[in-house]
Amino acid sequence: MSNEEMDKKMEFIVEHQAKFAAEIEIMRETQAAESKLWSQRYDRLSNALIAVVDIVGSLTRAQMRTDEKVSLLEESFARLAQAQARTEESLKILINVVERHIHGNGGAESPA
C-alpha cells in the first residue's frame, strides 16, 4: 500500500470519526433537551396531581361536614315528629273533652 493510499484511508477514517463525533454531540444535545422537556412535564403533572389531591381532600372534608349536618337534621326531624305526635294526641284528647262537653253538656241535662 502506497503512502497516498494510506493517506486517503486515514483521511476517510478521520472524516468519518469527525462526522460520528458531531452526530454523537447532536444526540447528546437532543437527549438533554428531551430530558429537560420530560422533567418539566413531570413537574407539571406532579403539581397537577397535588392540586387534585388537595381538591379531593377539600371535597372529603366538606362531605363529612355535610354528613354531620344531615345527621343532626335527621335527629331534629325525628324529635319534631315525636313532638308532633304528642301534640296530635293531646289535641285529640282536648277535642274529645270539648265534644263531650258540648254534646253532652258536660254530663248535665239541657234546660227545656
Number of C-alpha atoms within 10 A of each C-alpha: 5 7 8 9 10 11 11 12 12 12 12 12 12 12 12 12 12 12 12 12 12 12 12 12 12 12 12 12 12 12 12 12 12 12 12 12 12 12 12 12 12 12 12 12 12 12 12 12 12 12 12 12 12 12 12 12 12 12 12 12 12 12 12 12 12 12 12 12 12 12 12 12 12 12 12 12 12 12 12 12 12 12 12 12 12 12 12 12 12 12 12 12 12 12 12 12 13 14 13 13 13 11 11 12 12 13 10 8 8 9 4 3
